[in-house]
Amino acid sequence: MNRAILSLVILFWLIPAIYAQSADSSTLTPSQDEQYAIDRLRAIVEAIKSCQLPYFPLDKQMEAEGFTDVYGPPTNVVWNVEFHPSIRARFLGSIEFSEPSYLKMPPDDSYCNKPKMNKSECRRMWVIGTEGYQRQVAHPQRFRYEFDVTSHDLEFLRALKKTKQIDDEQWVDGAIDSDACAFRAIKYTPANTPVAQNSKPSAIPQALWDSAGRGDATSQYLIGTMYTEGNGIPQDYTEAYFWLDIAASSNDDSKSRERLTTARDAAAAHLTPDVLLETQKRARKWFENHQITTNGGAQP
């Protein structure tokens, strides 16, 4: 009887908690501004996937002896966004990937037969090197980067890594620049996915956004300035360049065009050549999709 009463008490205690969790399902849905940060996380992932790592060739003697430098692009790139409320943000974003980087030993120790070579020591090092190579192949360097997904941007939280090549290795603290590829992607990749490009940040008035979309250079300039200064929206020099570029290109007044060009070029100074080229292509695409009018405006 006491067990039955206890079960009822537990049941009545659980029902409100379960109901409250299901009723507040909106907390599990990112807001539009949080989605902006998630779009940037996705853009960073794509930048890491396409990263071209530098190749450091061995000297000709080592290559002739059969040594091989294995240093490839990131592999096993995965990312995730999980509900993880804290005082900073409701969601935690993460990116993990492997980076093969190791020295492959010659298939045998025949290179140890060279004159004046300590053959026994050379062969011992060949065994150690071969075992190390096999461990590295089974457990390549792995990196993990974590971010707070906030309503104003994606904020870097911490870097972790695995480098010991053992089965039960734990994540250890790293640094944001511990991997050159991810470092560049995190610092310089804006949320320039199609979803982000077509989304209006909530801080930009709808009337201003619509006017800029119709080709009004003043509205385009104001939006570009908001992105440049981070005024109410995440600072984004890529978006700033885009809006300032189309404003400068469609303005007929020479003095205004000079002022817009100066602001556009200032934003360009913060972009890498690849990002600048893609943004210029995006601006040209905008003009292809709009008909320029005689007064400097544009209509879809």
Summary of the structure (lengths in Angstrom):
residues: 300
radius of gyration: 27.5
end to end distance: 74.9
largest distance: 90.2
contacts: 838
relative contact order: 0.10
helix: 51%
strand: 17%
